Structure formats: C-alpha cells, structure tokens
Amino acid sequence: MRCPCGCGRTIELLVIPEATPRWDFSVDNKGRPSLSPSVWLQKGCHSHFWLRNGRVEWCD
C-alpha cells in the first residue's frame, strides 16, 4: 500500500501467520479493509495510523 500521508512511500506489511511482526487483515461486508495492529513507520515520514473499515485514523 502507499503511505496515506502522501510521501509516496510503498508500505509492505506481512500478513502471513508465520511472520513476525505480522498484521491481521480483514474486510467487512462492504468490502472495506482493516489492519491490526497500527502501522508506525520508524523511518522517513514517521507516519503512525490505524486502517479501520477503509479509513485511515491517525495516531497522535
């Protein structure tokens, strides 16, 4: 996915059960994706956000 801050960075998240760290990915009945836990980029733009029901929720 592309970073939602607009910096253009491609974010790759591991969703396979064997991976560490790993994110859980789900899609609701309207086709909206969610990720858990939050995504926190330690380098570059330092974005920290949740993806819930297809919406980006920024962390303070």
PDB file with SEQRES, HELIX, SHEET and CRYST1 records, atoms N, CA, C and O in Angstrom:
SEQRES   1 A   60  MET ARG CYS PRO CYS GLY CYS GLY ARG THR ILE GLU LEU          
SEQRES   2 A   60  LEU VAL ILE PRO GLU ALA THR PRO ARG TRP ASP PHE SER          
SEQRES   3 A   60  VAL ASP ASN LYS GLY ARG PRO SER LEU SER PRO SER VAL          
SEQRES   4 A   60  TRP LEU GLN LYS GLY CYS HIS SER HIS PHE TRP LEU ARG          
SEQRES   5 A   60  ASN GLY ARG VAL GLU TRP CYS ASP                              
SHEET    1 AA1 4 ASP A  24  VAL A  27  0                                        
SHEET    2 AA1 4 PRO A  33  SER A  36 -1                                        
SHEET    3 AA1 4 HIS A  48  ARG A  52 -1                                        
SHEET    4 AA1 4 VAL A  39  TRP A  40 -1                                        
SHEET    1 AA2 2 HIS A  48  ARG A  52  0                                        
SHEET    2 AA2 2 ARG A  55  TRP A  58 -1                                        
CRYST1    1.000    1.000    1.000  90.00  90.00  90.00 P 1           1          
ATOM      1  N   MET A   1       0.839  -1.172   0.000  1.00  0.00           N  
ATOM      2  CA  MET A   1       0.000   0.000   0.000  1.00  0.00           C  
ATOM      3  C   MET A   1       0.888   1.240   0.000  1.00  0.00           C  
ATOM      4  O   MET A   1       2.056   1.165   0.381  1.00  0.00           O  
ATOM      5  N   ARG A   2       0.356   2.358  -0.415  1.00  0.00           N  
ATOM      6  CA  ARG A   2       1.072   3.636  -0.362  1.00  0.00           C  
ATOM      7  C   ARG A   2       0.799   4.315   0.972  1.00  0.00           C  
ATOM      8  O   ARG A   2      -0.303   4.226   1.514  1.00  0.00           O  
ATOM      9  N   CYS A   3       1.805   4.988   1.488  1.00  0.00           N  
ATOM     10  CA  CYS A   3       1.646   5.708   2.744  1.00  0.00           C  
ATOM     11  C   CYS A   3       0.539   6.753   2.577  1.00  0.00           C  
ATOM     12  O   CYS A   3       0.558   7.521   1.615  1.00  0.00           O  
ATOM     13  N   PRO A   4      -0.420   6.791   3.500  1.00  0.00           N  
ATOM     14  CA  PRO A   4      -1.526   7.735   3.362  1.00  0.00           C  
ATOM     15  C   PRO A   4      -1.146   9.196   3.622  1.00  0.00           C  
ATOM     16  O   PRO A   4      -1.970  10.084   3.408  1.00  0.00           O  
ATOM     17  N   CYS A   5       0.082   9.464   4.077  1.00  0.00           N  
ATOM     18  CA  CYS A   5       0.475  10.854   4.330  1.00  0.00           C  
ATOM     19  C   CYS A   5       0.768  11.596   3.030  1.00  0.00           C  
ATOM     20  O   CYS A   5       0.821  12.825   3.011  1.00  0.00           O  
ATOM     21  N   GLY A   6       0.958  10.841   1.932  1.00  0.00           N  
ATOM     22  CA  GLY A   6       1.237  11.464   0.653  1.00  0.00           C  
ATOM     23  C   GLY A   6       2.713  11.501   0.287  1.00  0.00           C  
ATOM     24  O   GLY A   6       3.078  12.051  -0.751  1.00  0.00           O  
ATOM     25  N   CYS A   7       3.566  10.922   1.126  1.00  0.00           N  
ATOM     26  CA  CYS A   7       5.011  10.942   0.851  1.00  0.00           C  
ATOM     27  C   CYS A   7       5.396  10.058  -0.329  1.00  0.00           C  
ATOM     28  O   CYS A   7       6.485  10.207  -0.882  1.00  0.00           O  
ATOM     29  N   GLY A   8       4.514   9.138  -0.722  1.00  0.00           N  
ATOM     30  CA  GLY A   8       4.773   8.276  -1.867  1.00  0.00           C  
ATOM     31  C   GLY A   8       5.435   6.957  -1.521  1.00  0.00           C  
ATOM     32  O   GLY A   8       5.645   6.126  -2.404  1.00  0.00           O  
ATOM     33  N   ARG A   9       5.767   6.749  -0.262  1.00  0.00           N  
ATOM     34  CA  ARG A   9       6.439   5.518   0.158  1.00  0.00           C  
ATOM     35  C   ARG A   9       5.505   4.316   0.014  1.00  0.00           C  
ATOM     36  O   ARG A   9       4.317   4.398   0.325  1.00  0.00           O  
ATOM     37  N   THR A  10       6.058   3.207  -0.459  1.00  0.00           N  
ATOM     38  CA  THR A  10       5.326   1.954  -0.504  1.00  0.00           C  
ATOM     39  C   THR A  10       5.520   1.242   0.827  1.00  0.00           C  
ATOM     40  O   THR A  10       6.652   1.061   1.275  1.00  0.00           O  
ATOM     41  N   ILE A  11       4.435   0.842   1.454  1.00  0.00           N  
ATOM     42  CA  ILE A  11       4.482   0.134   2.724  1.00  0.00           C  
ATOM     43  C   ILE A  11       4.147  -1.330   2.470  1.00  0.00           C  
ATOM     44  O   ILE A  11       3.100  -1.649   1.907  1.00  0.00           O  
ATOM     45  N   GLU A  12       5.035  -2.206   2.885  1.00  0.00           N  
ATOM     46  CA  GLU A  12       4.799  -3.644   2.773  1.00  0.00           C  
ATOM     47  C   GLU A  12       4.597  -4.201   4.169  1.00  0.00           C  
ATOM     48  O   GLU A  12       5.457  -4.050   5.037  1.00  0.00           O  
ATOM     49  N   LEU A  13       3.449  -4.850   4.385  1.00  0.00           N  
ATOM     50  CA  LEU A  13       3.119  -5.424   5.687  1.00  0.00           C  
ATOM     51  C   LEU A  13       2.950  -6.926   5.544  1.00  0.00           C  
ATOM     52  O   LEU A  13       2.314  -7.399   4.603  1.00  0.00           O  
ATOM     53  N   LEU A  14       3.517  -7.671   6.476  1.00  0.00           N  
ATOM     54  CA  LEU A  14       3.406  -9.124   6.455  1.00  0.00           C  
ATOM     55  C   LEU A  14       2.096  -9.548   7.105  1.00  0.00           C  
ATOM     56  O   LEU A  14       1.794  -9.150   8.230  1.00  0.00           O  
ATOM     57  N   VAL A  15       1.319 -10.358   6.390  1.00  0.00           N  
ATOM     58  CA  VAL A  15       0.028 -10.809   6.899  1.00  0.00           C  
ATOM     59  C   VAL A  15      -0.050 -12.334   7.003  1.00  0.00           C  
ATOM     60  O   VAL A  15      -1.096 -12.873   7.363  1.00  0.00           O  
ATOM     61  N   ILE A  16       1.038 -13.028   6.695  1.00  0.00           N  
ATOM     62  CA  ILE A  16       1.019 -14.485   6.801  1.00  0.00           C  
ATOM     63  C   ILE A  16       1.224 -14.893   8.265  1.00  0.00           C  
ATOM     64  O   ILE A  16       1.962 -14.227   8.992  1.00  0.00           O  
ATOM     65  N   PRO A  17       0.586 -15.968   8.699  1.00  0.00           N  
ATOM     66  CA  PRO A  17       0.645 -16.365  10.108  1.00  0.00           C  
ATOM     67  C   PRO A  17       2.057 -16.613  10.645  1.00  0.00           C  
ATOM     68  O   PRO A  17       2.293 -16.415  11.837  1.00  0.00           O  
ATOM     69  N   GLU A  18       2.985 -17.035   9.814  1.00  0.00           N  
ATOM     70  CA  GLU A  18       4.328 -17.376  10.259  1.00  0.00           C  
ATOM     71  C   GLU A  18       5.228 -16.154  10.467  1.00  0.00           C  
ATOM     72  O   GLU A  18       6.308 -16.278  11.045  1.00  0.00           O  
ATOM     73  N   ALA A  19       4.807 -15.001  10.012  1.00  0.00           N  
ATOM     74  CA  ALA A  19       5.653 -13.804  10.019  1.00  0.00           C  
ATOM     75  C   ALA A  19       5.686 -13.127  11.392  1.00  0.00           C  
ATOM     76  O   ALA A  19       4.733 -13.188  12.169  1.00  0.00           O  
ATOM     77  N   THR A  20       6.814 -12.484  11.653  1.00  0.00           N  
ATOM     78  CA  THR A  20       6.972 -11.657  12.853  1.00  0.00           C  
ATOM     79  C   THR A  20       7.752 -10.424  12.461  1.00  0.00           C  
ATOM     80  O   THR A  20       8.875 -10.598  11.987  1.00  0.00           O  
ATOM     81  N   PRO A  21       7.292  -9.217  12.603  1.00  0.00           N  
ATOM     82  CA  PRO A  21       5.937  -8.897  13.065  1.00  0.00           C  
ATOM     83  C   PRO A  21       4.911  -9.230  11.994  1.00  0.00           C  
ATOM     84  O   PRO A  21       5.250  -9.444  10.830  1.00  0.00           O  
ATOM     85  N   ARG A  22       3.662  -9.268  12.405  1.00  0.00           N  
ATOM     86  CA  ARG A  22       2.580  -9.644  11.498  1.00  0.00           C  
ATOM     87  C   ARG A  22       1.367  -8.764  11.768  1.00  0.00           C  
ATOM     88  O   ARG A  22       1.110  -8.377  12.907  1.00  0.00           O  
ATOM     89  N   TRP A  23       0.632  -8.456  10.719  1.00  0.00           N  
ATOM     90  CA  TRP A  23      -0.606  -7.685  10.815  1.00  0.00           C  
ATOM     91  C   TRP A  23      -1.772  -8.589  10.457  1.00  0.00           C  
ATOM     92  O   TRP A  23      -1.663  -9.439   9.574  1.00  0.00           O  
ATOM     93  N   ASP A  24      -2.876  -8.403  11.140  1.00  0.00           N  
ATOM     94  CA  ASP A  24      -4.116  -9.085  10.787  1.00  0.00           C  
ATOM     95  C   ASP A  24      -4.876  -8.197   9.824  1.00  0.00           C  
ATOM     96  O   ASP A  24      -4.996  -6.989  10.033  1.00  0.00           O  
ATOM     97  N   PHE A  25      -5.385  -8.805   8.770  1.00  0.00           N  
ATOM     98  CA  PHE A  25      -6.085  -8.093   7.712  1.00  0.00           C  
ATOM     99  C   PHE A  25      -7.491  -8.656   7.627  1.00  0.00           C  
ATOM    100  O   PHE A  25      -7.675  -9.873   7.596  1.00  0.00           O  
ATOM    101  N   SER A  26      -8.480  -7.781   7.591  1.00  0.00           N  
ATOM    102  CA  SER A  26      -9.858  -8.229   7.429  1.00  0.00           C  
ATOM    103  C   SER A  26     -10.590  -7.263   6.502  1.00  0.00           C  
ATOM    104  O   SER A  26     -10.162  -6.128   6.289  1.00  0.00           O  
ATOM    105  N   VAL A  27     -11.687  -7.738   5.968  1.00  0.00           N  
ATOM    106  CA  VAL A  27     -12.540  -6.930   5.089  1.00  0.00           C  
ATOM    107  C   VAL A  27     -13.967  -7.080   5.596  1.00  0.00           C  
ATOM    108  O   VAL A  27     -14.440  -8.197   5.806  1.00  0.00           O  
ATOM    109  N   ASP A  28     -14.657  -5.955   5.794  1.00  0.00           N  
ATOM    110  CA  ASP A  28     -16.033  -6.031   6.287  1.00  0.00           C  
ATOM    111  C   ASP A  28     -16.993  -6.374   5.147  1.00  0.00           C  
ATOM    112  O   ASP A  28     -16.577  -6.532   3.999  1.00  0.00           O  
ATOM    113  N   ASN A  29     -18.274  -6.486   5.475  1.00  0.00           N  
ATOM    114  CA  ASN A  29     -19.264  -6.897   4.467  1.00  0.00           C  
ATOM    115  C   ASN A  29     -19.476  -5.864   3.362  1.00  0.00           C  
ATOM    116  O   ASN A  29     -20.130  -6.155   2.360  1.00  0.00           O  
ATOM    117  N   LYS A  30     -18.928  -4.658   3.536  1.00  0.00           N  
ATOM    118  CA  LYS A  30     -18.991  -3.637   2.481  1.00  0.00           C  
ATOM    119  C   LYS A  30     -17.698  -3.576   1.684  1.00  0.00           C  
ATOM    120  O   LYS A  30     -17.546  -2.714   0.819  1.00  0.00           O  
ATOM    121  N   GLY A  31     -16.764  -4.479   1.963  1.00  0.00           N  
ATOM    122  CA  GLY A  31     -15.503  -4.532   1.226  1.00  0.00           C  
ATOM    123  C   GLY A  31     -14.441  -3.573   1.735  1.00  0.00           C  
ATOM    124  O   GLY A  31     -13.457  -3.322   1.039  1.00  0.00           O  
ATOM    125  N   ARG A  32     -14.620  -3.027   2.942  1.00  0.00           N  
ATOM    126  CA  ARG A  32     -13.664  -2.061   3.495  1.00  0.00           C  
ATOM    127  C   ARG A  32     -12.610  -2.788   4.323  1.00  0.00           C  
ATOM    128  O   ARG A  32     -12.946  -3.580   5.203  1.00  0.00           O  
ATOM    129  N   PRO A  33     -11.322  -2.519   4.039  1.00  0.00           N  
ATOM    130  CA  PRO A  33     -10.245  -3.226   4.739  1.00  0.00           C  
ATOM    131  C   PRO A  33      -9.939  -2.629   6.113  1.00  0.00           C  
ATOM    132  O   PRO A  33     -10.141  -1.439   6.353  1.00  0.00           O  
ATOM    133  N   SER A  34      -9.445  -3.493   7.011  1.00  0.00           N  
ATOM    134  CA  SER A  34      -8.936  -3.081   8.316  1.00  0.00           C  
ATOM    135  C   SER A  34      -7.641  -3.830   8.581  1.00  0.00           C  
ATOM    136  O   SER A  34      -7.464  -4.962   8.131  1.00  0.00           O  
ATOM    137  N   LEU A  35      -6.729  -3.186   9.319  1.00  0.00           N  
ATOM    138  CA  LEU A  35      -5.466  -3.790   9.725  1.00  0.00           C  
ATOM    139  C   LEU A  35      -5.310  -3.666  11.232  1.00  0.00           C  
ATOM    140  O   LEU A  35      -5.767  -2.701  11.845  1.00  0.00           O  
ATOM    141  N   SER A  36      -4.662  -4.654  11.807  1.00  0.00           N  
ATOM    142  CA  SER A  36      -4.331  -4.591  13.224  1.00  0.00           C  
ATOM    143  C   SER A  36      -2.989  -5.292  13.405  1.00  0.00           C  
ATOM    144  O   SER A  36      -2.800  -6.368  12.836  1.00  0.00           O  
ATOM    145  N   PRO A  37      -2.067  -4.746  14.154  1.00  0.00           N  
ATOM    146  CA  PRO A  37      -2.110  -3.506  14.910  1.00  0.00           C  
ATOM    147  C   PRO A  37      -1.930  -2.287  13.999  1.00  0.00           C  
ATOM    148  O   PRO A  37      -2.018  -2.396  12.776  1.00  0.00           O  
ATOM    149  N   SER A  38      -1.679  -1.132  14.611  1.00  0.00           N  
ATOM    150  CA  SER A  38      -1.455   0.093  13.842  1.00  0.00           C  
ATOM    151  C   SER A  38      -0.175  -0.027  13.019  1.00  0.00           C  
ATOM    152  O   SER A  38       0.656  -0.903  13.257  1.00  0.00           O  
ATOM    153  N   VAL A  39      -0.038   0.860  12.063  1.00  0.00           N  
ATOM    154  CA  VAL A  39       1.174   0.937  11.235  1.00  0.00           C  
ATOM    155  C   VAL A  39       1.955   2.158  11.712  1.00  0.00           C  
ATOM    156  O   VAL A  39       1.424   3.268  11.750  1.00  0.00           O  
ATOM    157  N   TRP A  40       3.217   1.945  12.076  1.00  0.00           N  
ATOM    158  CA  TRP A  40       4.063   3.021  12.577  1.00  0.00           C  
ATOM    159  C   TRP A  40       5.388   2.954  11.853  1.00  0.00           C  
ATOM    160  O   TRP A  40       6.183   2.043  12.084  1.00  0.00           O  
ATOM    161  N   LEU A  41       5.628   3.914  10.979  1.00  0.00           N  
ATOM    162  CA  LEU A  41       6.864   3.956  10.205  1.00  0.00           C  
ATOM    163  C   LEU A  41       7.961   4.603  11.044  1.00  0.00           C  
ATOM    164  O   LEU A  41       7.827   5.749  11.473  1.00  0.00           O  
ATOM    165  N   GLN A  42       9.027   3.879  11.270  1.00  0.00           N  
ATOM    166  CA  GLN A  42      10.111   4.348  12.126  1.00  0.00           C  
ATOM    167  C   GLN A  42      11.103   5.235  11.373  1.00  0.00           C  
ATOM    168  O   GLN A  42      11.879   5.960  11.995  1.00  0.00           O  
ATOM    169  N   LYS A  43      11.082   5.182  10.040  1.00  0.00           N  
ATOM    170  CA  LYS A  43      11.987   5.991   9.216  1.00  0.00           C  
ATOM    171  C   LYS A  43      11.174   6.781   8.205  1.00  0.00           C  
ATOM    172  O   LYS A  43      10.010   6.472   7.947  1.00  0.00           O  
ATOM    173  N   GLY A  44      11.788   7.786   7.645  1.00  0.00           N  
ATOM    174  CA  GLY A  44      11.103   8.590   6.627  1.00  0.00           C  
ATOM    175  C   GLY A  44      10.092   9.532   7.245  1.00  0.00           C  
ATOM    176  O   GLY A  44      10.446  10.360   8.085  1.00  0.00           O  
ATOM    177  N   CYS A  45       8.839   9.418   6.842  1.00  0.00           N  
ATOM    178  CA  CYS A  45       7.801  10.358   7.261  1.00  0.00           C  
ATOM    179  C   CYS A  45       7.317  10.129   8.693  1.00  0.00           C  
ATOM    180  O   CYS A  45       6.669  11.006   9.264  1.00  0.00           O  
ATOM    181  N   HIS A  46       7.615   8.982   9.278  1.00  0.00           N  
ATOM    182  CA  HIS A  46       7.228   8.631  10.655  1.00  0.00           C  
ATOM    183  C   HIS A  46       5.717   8.575  10.868  1.00  0.00           C  
ATOM    184  O   HIS A  46       5.242   8.828  11.975  1.00  0.00           O  
ATOM    185  N   SER A  47       4.965   8.251   9.834  1.00  0.00           N  
ATOM    186  CA  SER A  47       3.513   8.141   9.966  1.00  0.00           C  
ATOM    187  C   SER A  47       3.137   7.059  10.964  1.00  0.00           C  
ATOM    188  O   SER A  47       3.821   6.041  11.069  1.00  0.00           O  
ATOM    189  N   HIS A  48       2.057   7.276  11.694  1.00  0.00           N  
ATOM    190  CA  HIS A  48       1.514   6.304  12.635  1.00  0.00           C  
ATOM    191  C   HIS A  48      -0.001   6.365  12.505  1.00  0.00           C  
ATOM    192  O   HIS A  48      -0.620   7.391  12.788  1.00  0.00           O  
ATOM    193  N   PHE A  49      -0.592   5.248  12.072  1.00  0.00           N  
ATOM    194  CA  PHE A  49      -2.025   5.247  11.794  1.00  0.00           C  
ATOM    195  C   PHE A  49      -2.632   3.861  11.929  1.00  0.00           C  
ATOM    196  O   PHE A  49      -1.929   2.851  11.900  1.00  0.00           O  
ATOM    197  N   TRP A  50      -3.947   3.833  12.076  1.00  0.00           N  
ATOM    198  CA  TRP A  50      -4.754   2.621  12.006  1.00  0.00           C  
ATOM    199  C   TRP A  50      -5.488   2.641  10.676  1.00  0.00           C  
ATOM    200  O   TRP A  50      -5.816   3.714  10.169  1.00  0.00           O  
ATOM    201  N   LEU A  51      -5.747   1.493  10.113  1.00  0.00           N  
ATOM    202  CA  LEU A  51      -6.636   1.368   8.965  1.00  0.00           C  
ATOM    203  C   LEU A  51      -7.843   0.589   9.473  1.00  0.00           C  
ATOM    204  O   LEU A  51      -7.756  -0.610   9.738  1.00  0.00           O  
ATOM    205  N   ARG A  52      -8.973   1.286   9.606  1.00  0.00           N  
ATOM    206  CA  ARG A  52     -10.188   0.677  10.142  1.00  0.00           C  
ATOM    207  C   ARG A  52     -11.356   0.959   9.219  1.00  0.00           C  
ATOM    208  O   ARG A  52     -11.682   2.109   8.923  1.00  0.00           O  
ATOM    209  N   ASN A  53     -11.977  -0.121   8.773  1.00  0.00           N  
ATOM    210  CA  ASN A  53     -13.156  -0.018   7.891  1.00  0.00           C  
ATOM    211  C   ASN A  53     -12.901   0.902   6.705  1.00  0.00           C  
ATOM    212  O   ASN A  53     -13.750   1.712   6.335  1.00  0.00           O  
ATOM    213  N   GLY A  54     -11.708   0.761   6.113  1.00  0.00           N  
ATOM    214  CA  GLY A  54     -11.370   1.506   4.911  1.00  0.00           C  
ATOM    215  C   GLY A  54     -10.958   2.947   5.140  1.00  0.00           C  
ATOM    216  O   GLY A  54     -10.743   3.686   4.180  1.00  0.00           O  
ATOM    217  N   ARG A  55     -10.844   3.359   6.391  1.00  0.00           N  
ATOM    218  CA  ARG A  55     -10.486   4.742   6.720  1.00  0.00           C  
ATOM    219  C   ARG A  55      -9.180   4.770   7.489  1.00  0.00           C  
ATOM    220  O   ARG A  55      -8.909   3.892   8.309  1.00  0.00           O  
ATOM    221  N   VAL A  56      -8.374   5.781   7.219  1.00  0.00           N  
ATOM    222  CA  VAL A  56      -7.134   5.991   7.953  1.00  0.00           C  
ATOM    223  C   VAL A  56      -7.461   6.811   9.195  1.00  0.00           C  
ATOM    224  O   VAL A  56      -8.081   7.870   9.102  1.00  0.00           O  
ATOM    225  N   GLU A  57      -7.042   6.319  10.354  1.00  0.00           N  
ATOM    226  CA  GLU A  57      -7.211   7.033  11.613  1.00  0.00           C  
ATOM    227  C   GLU A  57      -5.810   7.312  12.143  1.00  0.00           C  
ATOM    228  O   GLU A  57      -5.093   6.390  12.532  1.00  0.00           O  
ATOM    229  N   TRP A  58      -5.421   8.584  12.157  1.00  0.00           N  
ATOM    230  CA  TRP A  58      -4.084   8.978  12.571  1.00  0.00           C  
ATOM    231  C   TRP A  58      -3.920   8.902  14.082  1.00  0.00           C  
ATOM    232  O   TRP A  58      -4.826   9.269  14.831  1.00  0.00           O  
ATOM    233  N   CYS A  59      -2.778   8.430  14.521  1.00  0.00           N  
ATOM    234  CA  CYS A  59      -2.427   8.404  15.942  1.00  0.00           C  
ATOM    235  C   CYS A  59      -1.710   9.692  16.280  1.00  0.00           C  
ATOM    236  O   CYS A  59      -1.006  10.254  15.440  1.00  0.00           O  
ATOM    237  N   ASP A  60      -1.878  10.157  17.479  1.00  0.00           N  
ATOM    238  CA  ASP A  60      -1.219  11.390  17.909  1.00  0.00           C  
ATOM    239  C   ASP A  60       0.235  11.140  18.237  1.00  0.00           C  
ATOM    240  O   ASP A  60       0.949  12.067  18.618  1.00  0.00           O  
TER     241      ASP A  60                                                      
END                                                                             
